[in-house]
C-alpha cells in the first residue's frame, strides 16, 4: 500500500497548529485524518531545519555572485576567441 503524500503547505499548516499549543497532536491528527506521529515528526523536522530556511538567502546570493563571475569570464573568453579568429584569419 502506497504512503499518502501531503503537500508542504498542508504540513506547514499542521505544524503551525501544533506549535500554537491549542490542540494536542492527537486532536490535530484526527482533524486532518493523519497519524499523530506525523504531526510530531513534522513539528520536530520544522524546529530542527527552520534556521536553514533563513540561511538559504545567503546561499542564493553566493550562487548569484558566482554566476555573475562565470558570465564575466565567459564574455572575456568570447572576446579572446574572436580576436584569435581575426588574427588567424588575417595571417592564415
PDB file of N, CA, C and O in Angstrom:
ATOM      1  N   UNK A   1       0.850  -1.195   0.000  1.00  0.00           N
ATOM      2  CA  UNK A   1       0.000   0.000   0.000  1.00  0.00           C
ATOM      3  C   UNK A   1       0.886   1.246   0.000  1.00  0.00           C
ATOM      4  O   UNK A   1       1.802   1.354   0.815  1.00  0.00           O
ATOM      5  N   UNK A   2       0.623   2.170  -0.895  1.00  0.00           N
ATOM      6  CA  UNK A   2       1.443   3.375  -1.022  1.00  0.00           C
ATOM      7  C   UNK A   2       1.141   4.342   0.120  1.00  0.00           C
ATOM      8  O   UNK A   2       0.010   4.443   0.597  1.00  0.00           O
ATOM      9  N   UNK A   3       2.184   5.046   0.540  1.00  0.00           N
ATOM     10  CA  UNK A   3       2.013   6.046   1.583  1.00  0.00           C
ATOM     11  C   UNK A   3       1.358   7.281   0.986  1.00  0.00           C
ATOM     12  O   UNK A   3       1.661   7.680  -0.138  1.00  0.00           O
ATOM     13  N   UNK A   4       0.469   7.872   1.744  1.00  0.00           N
ATOM     14  CA  UNK A   4      -0.206   9.086   1.282  1.00  0.00           C
ATOM     15  C   UNK A   4       0.775  10.255   1.356  1.00  0.00           C
ATOM     16  O   UNK A   4       1.497  10.423   2.339  1.00  0.00           O
ATOM     17  N   UNK A   5       0.782  11.047   0.304  1.00  0.00           N
ATOM     18  CA  UNK A   5       1.660  12.219   0.250  1.00  0.00           C
ATOM     19  C   UNK A   5       0.864  13.462   0.644  1.00  0.00           C
ATOM     20  O   UNK A   5      -0.287  13.634   0.241  1.00  0.00           O
ATOM     21  N   UNK A   6       1.492  14.315   1.431  1.00  0.00           N
ATOM     22  CA  UNK A   6       0.848  15.552   1.856  1.00  0.00           C
ATOM     23  C   UNK A   6       1.659  16.720   1.320  1.00  0.00           C
ATOM     24  O   UNK A   6       2.888  16.663   1.270  1.00  0.00           O
ATOM     25  N   UNK A   7       0.975  17.767   0.923  1.00  0.00           N
ATOM     26  CA  UNK A   7       1.659  18.927   0.361  1.00  0.00           C
ATOM     27  C   UNK A   7       2.460  19.650   1.446  1.00  0.00           C
ATOM     28  O   UNK A   7       2.097  19.611   2.622  1.00  0.00           O
ATOM     29  N   UNK A   8       3.534  20.298   1.050  1.00  0.00           N
ATOM     30  CA  UNK A   8       4.311  21.077   2.020  1.00  0.00           C
ATOM     31  C   UNK A   8       3.453  22.147   2.707  1.00  0.00           C
ATOM     32  O   UNK A   8       3.631  22.430   3.892  1.00  0.00           O
ATOM     33  N   UNK A   9       2.533  22.728   1.955  1.00  0.00           N
ATOM     34  CA  UNK A   9       1.660  23.765   2.523  1.00  0.00           C
ATOM     35  C   UNK A   9       0.787  23.190   3.643  1.00  0.00           C
ATOM     36  O   UNK A   9       0.619  23.819   4.688  1.00  0.00           O
ATOM     37  N   UNK A  10       0.233  21.991   3.419  1.00  0.00           N
ATOM     38  CA  UNK A  10      -0.596  21.358   4.446  1.00  0.00           C
ATOM     39  C   UNK A  10       0.250  20.996   5.663  1.00  0.00           C
ATOM     40  O   UNK A  10      -0.170  21.215   6.799  1.00  0.00           O
ATOM     41  N   UNK A  11       1.421  20.451   5.435  1.00  0.00           N
ATOM     42  CA  UNK A  11       2.310  20.103   6.546  1.00  0.00           C
ATOM     43  C   UNK A  11       2.642  21.335   7.373  1.00  0.00           C
ATOM     44  O   UNK A  11       2.648  21.283   8.603  1.00  0.00           O
ATOM     45  N   UNK A  12       2.919  22.448   6.690  1.00  0.00           N
ATOM     46  CA  UNK A  12       3.250  23.687   7.379  1.00  0.00           C
ATOM     47  C   UNK A  12       2.067  24.168   8.219  1.00  0.00           C
ATOM     48  O   UNK A  12       2.242  24.604   9.357  1.00  0.00           O
ATOM     49  N   UNK A  13       0.866  24.085   7.653  1.00  0.00           N
ATOM     50  CA  UNK A  13      -0.342  24.481   8.384  1.00  0.00           C
ATOM     51  C   UNK A  13      -0.508  23.625   9.638  1.00  0.00           C
ATOM     52  O   UNK A  13      -0.835  24.136  10.709  1.00  0.00           O
ATOM     53  N   UNK A  14      -0.283  22.334   9.498  1.00  0.00           N
ATOM     54  CA  UNK A  14      -0.411  21.414  10.632  1.00  0.00           C
ATOM     55  C   UNK A  14       0.632  21.726  11.695  1.00  0.00           C
ATOM     56  O   UNK A  14       0.331  21.714  12.889  1.00  0.00           O
ATOM     57  N   UNK A  15       1.864  22.008  11.261  1.00  0.00           N
ATOM     58  CA  UNK A  15       2.932  22.344  12.212  1.00  0.00           C
ATOM     59  C   UNK A  15       2.593  23.633  12.959  1.00  0.00           C
ATOM     60  O   UNK A  15       2.807  23.725  14.168  1.00  0.00           O
ATOM     61  N   UNK A  16       2.069  24.618  12.251  1.00  0.00           N
ATOM     62  CA  UNK A  16       1.685  25.869  12.918  1.00  0.00           C
ATOM     63  C   UNK A  16       0.629  25.609  13.992  1.00  0.00           C
ATOM     64  O   UNK A  16       0.688  26.181  15.081  1.00  0.00           O
ATOM     65  N   UNK A  17      -0.330  24.749  13.682  1.00  0.00           N
ATOM     66  CA  UNK A  17      -1.339  24.404  14.688  1.00  0.00           C
ATOM     67  C   UNK A  17      -0.702  23.688  15.869  1.00  0.00           C
ATOM     68  O   UNK A  17      -1.063  23.934  17.019  1.00  0.00           O
ATOM     69  N   UNK A  18       0.240  22.806  15.586  1.00  0.00           N
ATOM     70  CA  UNK A  18       0.912  22.075  16.664  1.00  0.00           C
ATOM     71  C   UNK A  18       1.723  23.033  17.536  1.00  0.00           C
ATOM     72  O   UNK A  18       1.765  22.879  18.756  1.00  0.00           O
ATOM     73  N   UNK A  19       2.360  24.013  16.919  1.00  0.00           N
ATOM     74  CA  UNK A  19       3.165  24.978  17.662  1.00  0.00           C
ATOM     75  C   UNK A  19       2.308  25.904  18.519  1.00  0.00           C
ATOM     76  O   UNK A  19       2.760  26.392  19.555  1.00  0.00           O
ATOM     77  N   UNK A  20       1.081  26.144  18.091  1.00  0.00           N
ATOM     78  CA  UNK A  20       0.207  27.047  18.846  1.00  0.00           C
ATOM     79  C   UNK A  20      -0.133  26.471  20.218  1.00  0.00           C
ATOM     80  O   UNK A  20      -0.407  27.219  21.157  1.00  0.00           O
ATOM     81  N   UNK A  21      -0.116  25.135  20.335  1.00  0.00           N
ATOM     82  CA  UNK A  21      -0.379  24.501  21.617  1.00  0.00           C
ATOM     83  C   UNK A  21      -1.843  24.452  21.997  1.00  0.00           C
ATOM     84  O   UNK A  21      -2.178  24.017  23.099  1.00  0.00           O
ATOM     85  N   UNK A  22      -2.730  24.892  21.103  1.00  0.00           N
ATOM     86  CA  UNK A  22      -4.154  24.891  21.422  1.00  0.00           C
ATOM     87  C   UNK A  22      -4.754  23.485  21.369  1.00  0.00           C
ATOM     88  O   UNK A  22      -5.734  23.192  22.053  1.00  0.00           O
ATOM     89  N   UNK A  23      -4.153  22.622  20.546  1.00  0.00           N
ATOM     90  CA  UNK A  23      -4.644  21.250  20.408  1.00  0.00           C
ATOM     91  C   UNK A  23      -3.475  20.283  20.585  1.00  0.00           C
ATOM     92  O   UNK A  23      -2.319  20.632  20.345  1.00  0.00           O
ATOM     93  N   UNK A  24      -3.796  19.077  21.005  1.00  0.00           N
ATOM     94  CA  UNK A  24      -2.772  18.043  21.116  1.00  0.00           C
ATOM     95  C   UNK A  24      -2.471  17.496  19.722  1.00  0.00           C
ATOM     96  O   UNK A  24      -3.281  17.656  18.809  1.00  0.00           O
ATOM     97  N   UNK A  25      -1.317  16.854  19.548  1.00  0.00           N
ATOM     98  CA  UNK A  25      -1.036  16.216  18.257  1.00  0.00           C
ATOM     99  C   UNK A  25      -2.142  15.233  17.853  1.00  0.00           C
ATOM    100  O   UNK A  25      -2.458  15.110  16.670  1.00  0.00           O
ATOM    101  N   UNK A  26      -2.723  14.542  18.821  1.00  0.00           N
ATOM    102  CA  UNK A  26      -3.805  13.603  18.542  1.00  0.00           C
ATOM    103  C   UNK A  26      -5.045  14.305  17.988  1.00  0.00           C
ATOM    104  O   UNK A  26      -5.681  13.817  17.055  1.00  0.00           O
ATOM    105  N   UNK A  27      -5.376  15.448  18.572  1.00  0.00           N
ATOM    106  CA  UNK A  27      -6.538  16.206  18.094  1.00  0.00           C
ATOM    107  C   UNK A  27      -6.299  16.738  16.676  1.00  0.00           C
ATOM    108  O   UNK A  27      -7.187  16.692  15.824  1.00  0.00           O
ATOM    109  N   UNK A  28      -5.102  17.236  16.446  1.00  0.00           N
ATOM    110  CA  UNK A  28      -4.761  17.753  15.121  1.00  0.00           C
ATOM    111  C   UNK A  28      -4.786  16.620  14.099  1.00  0.00           C
ATOM    112  O   UNK A  28      -5.319  16.776  13.000  1.00  0.00           O
ATOM    113  N   UNK A  29      -4.209  15.488  14.466  1.00  0.00           N
ATOM    114  CA  UNK A  29      -4.164  14.333  13.563  1.00  0.00           C
ATOM    115  C   UNK A  29      -5.578  13.886  13.197  1.00  0.00           C
ATOM    116  O   UNK A  29      -5.857  13.593  12.034  1.00  0.00           O
ATOM    117  N   UNK A  30      -6.459  13.835  14.175  1.00  0.00           N
ATOM    118  CA  UNK A  30      -7.837  13.416  13.921  1.00  0.00           C
ATOM    119  C   UNK A  30      -8.529  14.408  12.975  1.00  0.00           C
ATOM    120  O   UNK A  30      -9.266  14.010  12.074  1.00  0.00           O
ATOM    121  N   UNK A  31      -8.280  15.694  13.194  1.00  0.00           N
ATOM    122  CA  UNK A  31      -8.888  16.741  12.369  1.00  0.00           C
ATOM    123  C   UNK A  31      -8.495  16.586  10.895  1.00  0.00           C
ATOM    124  O   UNK A  31      -9.317  16.798  10.003  1.00  0.00           O
ATOM    125  N   UNK A  32      -7.244  16.217  10.648  1.00  0.00           N
ATOM    126  CA  UNK A  32      -6.746  16.124   9.275  1.00  0.00           C
ATOM    127  C   UNK A  32      -6.711  14.694   8.734  1.00  0.00           C
ATOM    128  O   UNK A  32      -6.362  14.475   7.574  1.00  0.00           O
ATOM    129  N   UNK A  33      -7.066  13.742   9.560  1.00  0.00           N
ATOM    130  CA  UNK A  33      -7.085  12.354   9.120  1.00  0.00           C
ATOM    131  C   UNK A  33      -5.693  11.784   8.884  1.00  0.00           C
ATOM    132  O   UNK A  33      -5.473  11.009   7.954  1.00  0.00           O
ATOM    133  N   UNK A  34      -4.763  12.179   9.739  1.00  0.00           N
ATOM    134  CA  UNK A  34      -3.387  11.677   9.631  1.00  0.00           C
ATOM    135  C   UNK A  34      -2.997  11.006  10.941  1.00  0.00           C
ATOM    136  O   UNK A  34      -3.728  11.078  11.928  1.00  0.00           O
ATOM    137  N   UNK A  35      -1.856  10.362  10.940  1.00  0.00           N
ATOM    138  CA  UNK A  35      -1.372   9.686  12.143  1.00  0.00           C
ATOM    139  C   UNK A  35      -0.746  10.720  13.082  1.00  0.00           C
ATOM    140  O   UNK A  35      -0.042  11.617  12.618  1.00  0.00           O
ATOM    141  N   UNK A  36      -0.987  10.615  14.391  1.00  0.00           N
ATOM    142  CA  UNK A  36      -0.399  11.570  15.342  1.00  0.00           C
ATOM    143  C   UNK A  36       1.130  11.636  15.261  1.00  0.00           C
ATOM    144  O   UNK A  36       1.718  12.695  15.480  1.00  0.00           O
ATOM    145  N   UNK A  37       1.765  10.514  14.949  1.00  0.00           N
ATOM    146  CA  UNK A  37       3.226  10.531  14.834  1.00  0.00           C
ATOM    147  C   UNK A  37       3.687  11.466  13.722  1.00  0.00           C
ATOM    148  O   UNK A  37       4.763  12.057  13.813  1.00  0.00           O
ATOM    149  N   UNK A  38       2.873  11.603  12.667  1.00  0.00           N
ATOM    150  CA  UNK A  38       3.221  12.515  11.571  1.00  0.00           C
ATOM    151  C   UNK A  38       3.279  13.948  12.073  1.00  0.00           C
ATOM    152  O   UNK A  38       4.180  14.705  11.713  1.00  0.00           O
ATOM    153  N   UNK A  39       2.314  14.316  12.907  1.00  0.00           N
ATOM    154  CA  UNK A  39       2.286  15.679  13.464  1.00  0.00           C
ATOM    155  C   UNK A  39       3.562  15.933  14.263  1.00  0.00           C
ATOM    156  O   UNK A  39       4.208  16.969  14.104  1.00  0.00           O
ATOM    157  N   UNK A  40       3.917  14.991  15.114  1.00  0.00           N
ATOM    158  CA  UNK A  40       5.109  15.124  15.956  1.00  0.00           C
ATOM    159  C   UNK A  40       6.375  15.183  15.096  1.00  0.00           C
ATOM    160  O   UNK A  40       7.259  16.003  15.342  1.00  0.00           O
ATOM    161  N   UNK A  41       6.458  14.313  14.090  1.00  0.00           N
ATOM    162  CA  UNK A  41       7.629  14.266  13.215  1.00  0.00           C
ATOM    163  C   UNK A  41       7.781  15.557  12.415  1.00  0.00           C
ATOM    164  O   UNK A  41       8.881  16.102  12.326  1.00  0.00           O
ATOM    165  N   UNK A  42       6.695  16.047  11.836  1.00  0.00           N
ATOM    166  CA  UNK A  42       6.759  17.278  11.029  1.00  0.00           C
ATOM    167  C   UNK A  42       7.149  18.472  11.896  1.00  0.00           C
ATOM    168  O   UNK A  42       7.910  19.338  11.464  1.00  0.00           O
ATOM    169  N   UNK A  43       6.628  18.512  13.111  1.00  0.00           N
ATOM    170  CA  UNK A  43       6.969  19.602  14.034  1.00  0.00           C
ATOM    171  C   UNK A  43       8.457  19.538  14.379  1.00  0.00           C
ATOM    172  O   UNK A  43       9.149  20.556  14.372  1.00  0.00           O
ATOM    173  N   UNK A  44       8.936  18.337  14.678  1.00  0.00           N
ATOM    174  CA  UNK A  44      10.356  18.144  15.014  1.00  0.00           C
ATOM    175  C   UNK A  44      11.237  18.565  13.838  1.00  0.00           C
ATOM    176  O   UNK A  44      12.230  19.267  14.024  1.00  0.00           O
ATOM    177  N   UNK A  45      10.874  18.136  12.631  1.00  0.00           N
ATOM    178  CA  UNK A  45      11.633  18.481  11.431  1.00  0.00           C
ATOM    179  C   UNK A  45      11.669  19.989  11.236  1.00  0.00           C
ATOM    180  O   UNK A  45      12.715  20.562  10.932  1.00  0.00           O
ATOM    181  N   UNK A  46      10.526  20.618  11.410  1.00  0.00           N
ATOM    182  CA  UNK A  46      10.451  22.071  11.240  1.00  0.00           C
ATOM    183  C   UNK A  46      11.351  22.787  12.242  1.00  0.00           C
ATOM    184  O   UNK A  46      12.080  23.709  11.876  1.00  0.00           O
ATOM    185  N   UNK A  47      11.303  22.371  13.491  1.00  0.00           N
ATOM    186  CA  UNK A  47      12.107  23.033  14.522  1.00  0.00           C
ATOM    187  C   UNK A  47      13.604  22.816  14.299  1.00  0.00           C
ATOM    188  O   UNK A  47      14.411  23.699  14.590  1.00  0.00           O
ATOM    189  N   UNK A  48      13.972  21.644  13.785  1.00  0.00           N
ATOM    190  CA  UNK A  48      15.388  21.364  13.533  1.00  0.00           C
ATOM    191  C   UNK A  48      15.904  22.086  12.299  1.00  0.00           C
ATOM    192  O   UNK A  48      17.042  22.556  12.288  1.00  0.00           O
ATOM    193  N   UNK A  49      15.081  22.179  11.259  1.00  0.00           N
ATOM    194  CA  UNK A  49      15.537  22.724   9.979  1.00  0.00           C
ATOM    195  C   UNK A  49      15.102  24.164   9.744  1.00  0.00           C
ATOM    196  O   UNK A  49      15.486  24.770   8.743  1.00  0.00           O
ATOM    197  N   UNK A  50      14.313  24.713  10.642  1.00  0.00           N
ATOM    198  CA  UNK A  50      13.824  26.079  10.485  1.00  0.00           C
ATOM    199  C   UNK A  50      14.917  27.109  10.222  1.00  0.00           C
ATOM    200  O   UNK A  50      14.770  27.930   9.317  1.00  0.00           O
ATOM    201  N   UNK A  51      16.015  27.091  10.992  1.00  0.00           N
ATOM    202  CA  UNK A  51      17.077  28.075  10.750  1.00  0.00           C
ATOM    203  C   UNK A  51      17.681  27.979   9.346  1.00  0.00           C
ATOM    204  O   UNK A  51      18.160  28.977   8.807  1.00  0.00           O
ATOM    205  N   UNK A  52      17.659  26.788   8.757  1.00  0.00           N
ATOM    206  CA  UNK A  52      18.205  26.615   7.408  1.00  0.00           C
ATOM    207  C   UNK A  52      17.427  27.414   6.370  1.00  0.00           C
ATOM    208  O   UNK A  52      17.981  27.816   5.347  1.00  0.00           O
ATOM    209  N   UNK A  53      16.149  27.642   6.632  1.00  0.00           N
ATOM    210  CA  UNK A  53      15.344  28.429   5.701  1.00  0.00           C
ATOM    211  C   UNK A  53      15.927  29.830   5.530  1.00  0.00           C
ATOM    212  O   UNK A  53      15.934  30.381   4.430  1.00  0.00           O
ATOM    213  N   UNK A  54      16.408  30.389   6.617  1.00  0.00           N
ATOM    214  CA  UNK A  54      16.956  31.747   6.562  1.00  0.00           C
ATOM    215  C   UNK A  54      18.377  31.751   6.029  1.00  0.00           C
ATOM    216  O   UNK A  54      18.840  32.765   5.506  1.00  0.00           O
ATOM    217  N   UNK A  55      19.062  30.647   6.152  1.00  0.00           N
ATOM    218  CA  UNK A  55      20.422  30.532   5.627  1.00  0.00           C
ATOM    219  C   UNK A  55      20.410  30.467   4.110  1.00  0.00           C
ATOM    220  O   UNK A  55      21.411  30.794   3.473  1.00  0.00           O
ATOM    221  N   UNK A  56      19.299  30.053   3.520  1.00  0.00           N
ATOM    222  CA  UNK A  56      19.210  29.932   2.072  1.00  0.00           C
ATOM    223  C   UNK A  56      19.377  31.276   1.387  1.00  0.00           C
ATOM    224  O   UNK A  56      19.843  31.330   0.249  1.00  0.00           O
ATOM    225  N   UNK A  57      19.004  32.367   2.056  1.00  0.00           N
ATOM    226  CA  UNK A  57      19.164  33.692   1.463  1.00  0.00           C
ATOM    227  C   UNK A  57      20.615  33.936   1.069  1.00  0.00           C
ATOM    228  O   UNK A  57      20.888  34.390  -0.043  1.00  0.00           O
ATOM    229  N   UNK A  58      21.550  33.638   1.976  1.00  0.00           N
ATOM    230  CA  UNK A  58      22.963  33.864   1.686  1.00  0.00           C
ATOM    231  C   UNK A  58      23.472  32.872   0.654  1.00  0.00           C
ATOM    232  O   UNK A  58      24.355  33.201  -0.137  1.00  0.00           O
ATOM    233  N   UNK A  59      22.932  31.675   0.652  1.00  0.00           N
ATOM    234  CA  UNK A  59      23.337  30.670  -0.330  1.00  0.00           C
ATOM    235  C   UNK A  59      22.959  31.130  -1.734  1.00  0.00           C
ATOM    236  O   UNK A  59      23.761  31.024  -2.663  1.00  0.00           O
ATOM    237  N   UNK A  60      21.755  31.635  -1.886  1.00  0.00           N
ATOM    238  CA  UNK A  60      21.301  32.120  -3.191  1.00  0.00           C
ATOM    239  C   UNK A  60      22.176  33.287  -3.639  1.00  0.00           C
ATOM    240  O   UNK A  60      22.576  33.353  -4.801  1.00  0.00           O
ATOM    241  N   UNK A  61      22.471  34.199  -2.732  1.00  0.00           N
ATOM    242  CA  UNK A  61      23.322  35.346  -3.090  1.00  0.00           C
ATOM    243  C   UNK A  61      24.712  34.887  -3.520  1.00  0.00           C
ATOM    244  O   UNK A  61      25.293  35.456  -4.444  1.00  0.00           O
ATOM    245  N   UNK A  62      25.245  33.868  -2.860  1.00  0.00           N
ATOM    246  CA  UNK A  62      26.558  33.341  -3.221  1.00  0.00           C
ATOM    247  C   UNK A  62      26.525  32.731  -4.623  1.00  0.00           C
ATOM    248  O   UNK A  62      27.437  32.947  -5.421  1.00  0.00           O
ATOM    249  N   UNK A  63      25.473  31.970  -4.916  1.00  0.00           N
ATOM    250  CA  UNK A  63      25.344  31.385  -6.261  1.00  0.00           C
ATOM    251  C   UNK A  63      25.187  32.476  -7.316  1.00  0.00           C
ATOM    252  O   UNK A  63      25.768  32.383  -8.398  1.00  0.00           O
ATOM    253  N   UNK A  64      24.409  33.501  -7.008  1.00  0.00           N
ATOM    254  CA  UNK A  64      24.221  34.592  -7.971  1.00  0.00           C
ATOM    255  C   UNK A  64      25.554  35.303  -8.238  1.00  0.00           C
ATOM    256  O   UNK A  64      25.852  35.666  -9.376  1.00  0.00           O
ATOM    257  N   UNK A  65      26.349  35.497  -7.183  1.00  0.00           N
ATOM    258  CA  UNK A  65      27.657  36.129  -7.333  1.00  0.00           C
ATOM    259  C   UNK A  65      28.563  35.273  -8.210  1.00  0.00           C
ATOM    260  O   UNK A  65      29.258  35.781  -9.090  1.00  0.00           O
ATOM    261  N   UNK A  66      28.544  33.965  -7.954  1.00  0.00           N
ATOM    262  CA  UNK A  66      29.388  33.044  -8.728  1.00  0.00           C
ATOM    263  C   UNK A  66      28.951  32.992 -10.193  1.00  0.00           C
ATOM    264  O   UNK A  66      29.796  32.940 -11.087  1.00  0.00           O
ATOM    265  N   UNK A  67      27.661  33.005 -10.443  1.00  0.00           N
ATOM    266  CA  UNK A  67      27.154  33.017 -11.821  1.00  0.00           C
ATOM    267  C   UNK A  67      27.615  34.291 -12.527  1.00  0.00           C
ATOM    268  O   UNK A  67      28.028  34.235 -13.686  1.00  0.00           O
ATOM    269  N   UNK A  68      27.552  35.421 -11.858  1.00  0.00           N
ATOM    270  CA  UNK A  68      27.990  36.682 -12.457  1.00  0.00           C
ATOM    271  C   UNK A  68      29.477  36.613 -12.809  1.00  0.00           C
ATOM    272  O   UNK A  68      29.889  37.081 -13.870  1.00  0.00           O
ATOM    273  N   UNK A  69      30.286  36.024 -11.910  1.00  0.00           N
ATOM    274  CA  UNK A  69      31.723  35.863 -12.188  1.00  0.00           C
ATOM    275  C   UNK A  69      31.945  34.999 -13.427  1.00  0.00           C
ATOM    276  O   UNK A  69      32.762  35.331 -14.286  1.00  0.00           O
ATOM    277  N   UNK A  70      31.218  33.898 -13.511  1.00  0.00           N
ATOM    278  CA  UNK A  70      31.377  32.979 -14.639  1.00  0.00           C
ATOM    279  C   UNK A  70      30.890  33.606 -15.947  1.00  0.00           C
ATOM    280  O   UNK A  70      31.481  33.379 -17.003  1.00  0.00           O
ATOM    281  N   UNK A  71      29.821  34.388 -15.877  1.00  0.00           N
ATOM    282  CA  UNK A  71      29.346  35.078 -17.080  1.00  0.00           C
ATOM    283  C   UNK A  71      30.388  36.080 -17.569  1.00  0.00           C
ATOM    284  O   UNK A  71      30.614  36.220 -18.771  1.00  0.00           O
ATOM    285  N   UNK A  72      31.020  36.776 -16.624  1.00  0.00           N
ATOM    286  CA  UNK A  72      32.059  37.739 -16.978  1.00  0.00           C
ATOM    287  C   UNK A  72      33.252  37.019 -17.615  1.00  0.00           C
ATOM    288  O   UNK A  72      33.794  37.488 -18.616  1.00  0.00           O
ATOM    289  N   UNK A  73      33.659  35.894 -17.045  1.00  0.00           N
ATOM    290  CA  UNK A  73      34.761  35.108 -17.590  1.00  0.00           C
ATOM    291  C   UNK A  73      34.407  34.596 -18.985  1.00  0.00           C
ATOM    292  O   UNK A  73      35.244  34.620 -19.888  1.00  0.00           O
ATOM    293  N   UNK A  74      33.182  34.138 -19.160  1.00  0.00           N
ATOM    294  CA  UNK A  74      32.733  33.665 -20.463  1.00  0.00           C
ATOM    295  C   UNK A  74      32.809  34.780 -21.503  1.00  0.00           C
ATOM    296  O   UNK A  74      33.241  34.552 -22.633  1.00  0.00           O
ATOM    297  N   UNK A  75      32.393  35.971 -21.123  1.00  0.00           N
ATOM    298  CA  UNK A  75      32.466  37.118 -22.026  1.00  0.00           C
ATOM    299  C   UNK A  75      33.897  37.404 -22.447  1.00  0.00           C
ATOM    300  O   UNK A  75      34.161  37.671 -23.619  1.00  0.00           O
ATOM    301  N   UNK A  76      34.826  37.350 -21.491  1.00  0.00           N
ATOM    302  CA  UNK A  76      36.242  37.578 -21.804  1.00  0.00           C
ATOM    303  C   UNK A  76      36.752  36.520 -22.776  1.00  0.00           C
ATOM    304  O   UNK A  76      37.474  36.833 -23.722  1.00  0.00           O
ATOM    305  N   UNK A  77      36.374  35.270 -22.537  1.00  0.00           N
ATOM    306  CA  UNK A  77      36.831  34.179 -23.406  1.00  0.00           C
ATOM    307  C   UNK A  77      36.255  34.336 -24.821  1.00  0.00           C
ATOM    308  O   UNK A  77      36.941  34.044 -25.801  1.00  0.00           O
ATOM    309  N   UNK A  78      35.025  34.787 -24.931  1.00  0.00           N
ATOM    310  CA  UNK A  78      34.434  35.012 -26.251  1.00  0.00           C
ATOM    311  C   UNK A  78      35.199  36.090 -27.011  1.00  0.00           C
ATOM    312  O   UNK A  78      35.413  35.970 -28.217  1.00  0.00           O
ATOM    313  N   UNK A  79      35.613  37.148 -26.302  1.00  0.00           N
ATOM    314  CA  UNK A  79      36.397  38.205 -26.935  1.00  0.00           C
ATOM    315  C   UNK A  79      37.749  37.654 -27.382  1.00  0.00           C
ATOM    316  O   UNK A  79      38.206  37.943 -28.487  1.00  0.00           O
ATOM    317  N   UNK A  80      38.389  36.859 -26.520  1.00  0.00           N
ATOM    318  CA  UNK A  80      39.686  36.262 -26.880  1.00  0.00           C
ATOM    319  C   UNK A  80      39.548  35.377 -28.118  1.00  0.00           C
ATOM    320  O   UNK A  80      40.393  35.418 -29.013  1.00  0.00           O
ATOM    321  N   UNK A  81      38.490  34.583 -28.166  1.00  0.00           N
ATOM    322  CA  UNK A  81      38.272  33.699 -29.314  1.00  0.00           C
ATOM    323  C   UNK A  81      38.075  34.528 -30.583  1.00  0.00           C
ATOM    324  O   UNK A  81      38.639  34.205 -31.629  1.00  0.00           O
ATOM    325  N   UNK A  82      37.284  35.584 -30.495  1.00  0.00           N
ATOM    326  CA  UNK A  82      37.047  36.438 -31.663  1.00  0.00           C
ATOM    327  C   UNK A  82      38.350  37.074 -32.136  1.00  0.00           C
ATOM    328  O   UNK A  82      38.600  37.163 -33.338  1.00  0.00           O
ATOM    329  N   UNK A  83      39.189  37.519 -31.183  1.00  0.00           N
ATOM    330  CA  UNK A  83      40.466  38.129 -31.555  1.00  0.00           C
ATOM    331  C   UNK A  83      41.387  37.101 -32.219  1.00  0.00           C
ATOM    332  O   UNK A  83      42.048  37.403 -33.213  1.00  0.00           O
ATOM    333  N   UNK A  84      41.423  35.892 -31.665  1.00  0.00           N
ATOM    334  CA  UNK A  84      42.254  34.835 -32.255  1.00  0.00           C
ATOM    335  C   UNK A  84      41.755  34.454 -33.650  1.00  0.00           C
ATOM    336  O   UNK A  84      42.560  34.236 -34.555  1.00  0.00           O
ATOM    337  N   UNK A  85      40.465  34.375 -33.825  1.00  0.00           N
ATOM    338  CA  UNK A  85      39.906  34.072 -35.140  1.00  0.00           C
ATOM    339  C   UNK A  85      40.298  35.139 -36.144  1.00  0.00           C
ATOM    340  O   UNK A  85      40.672  34.829 -37.275  1.00  0.00           O
ATOM    341  N   UNK A  86      40.211  36.401 -35.730  1.00  0.00           N
ATOM    342  CA  UNK A  86      40.610  37.513 -36.611  1.00  0.00           C
ATOM    343  C   UNK A  86      42.080  37.413 -36.959  1.00  0.00           C
ATOM    344  O   UNK A  86      42.469  37.560 -38.118  1.00  0.00           O
ATOM    345  N   UNK A  87      42.893  37.163 -35.946  1.00  0.00           N
ATOM    346  CA  UNK A  87      44.349  37.071 -36.161  1.00  0.00           C
ATOM    347  C   UNK A  87      44.687  35.924 -37.111  1.00  0.00           C
ATOM    348  O   UNK A  87      45.464  36.083 -38.053  1.00  0.00           O
ATOM    349  N   UNK A  88      44.077  34.753 -36.838  1.00  0.00           N
ATOM    350  CA  UNK A  88      44.341  33.586 -37.680  1.00  0.00           C
ATOM    351  C   UNK A  88      43.772  33.771 -39.079  1.00  0.00           C
ATOM    352  O   UNK A  88      44.355  33.300 -40.056  1.00  0.00           O
ATOM    353  N   UNK A  89      42.651  34.446 -39.176  1.00  0.00           N
ATOM    354  CA  UNK A  89      42.040  34.671 -40.479  1.00  0.00           C
ATOM    355  C   UNK A  89      42.856  35.612 -41.342  1.00  0.00           C
ATOM    356  O   UNK A  89      42.929  35.436 -42.558  1.00  0.00           O
ATOM    357  N   UNK A  90      43.473  36.613 -40.725  1.00  0.00           N
ATOM    358  CA  UNK A  90      44.264  37.588 -41.464  1.00  0.00           C
ATOM    359  C   UNK A  90      45.633  37.050 -41.822  1.00  0.00           C
ATOM    360  O   UNK A  90      46.200  37.425 -42.848  1.00  0.00           O
ATOM    361  N   UNK A  91      46.168  36.178 -40.989  1.00  0.00           N
ATOM    362  CA  UNK A  91      47.525  35.680 -41.216  1.00  0.00           C
ATOM    363  C   UNK A  91      47.530  34.239 -41.731  1.00  0.00           C
ATOM    364  O   UNK A  91      48.598  33.631 -41.808  1.00  0.00           O
ATOM    365  N   UNK A  92      46.383  33.679 -42.083  1.00  0.00           N
ATOM    366  CA  UNK A  92      46.334  32.280 -42.449  1.00  0.00           C
ATOM    367  C   UNK A  92      46.367  31.999 -43.888  1.00  0.00           C
ATOM    368  O   UNK A  92      46.329  30.837 -44.291  1.00  0.00           O
TER     369      UNK A  92
END
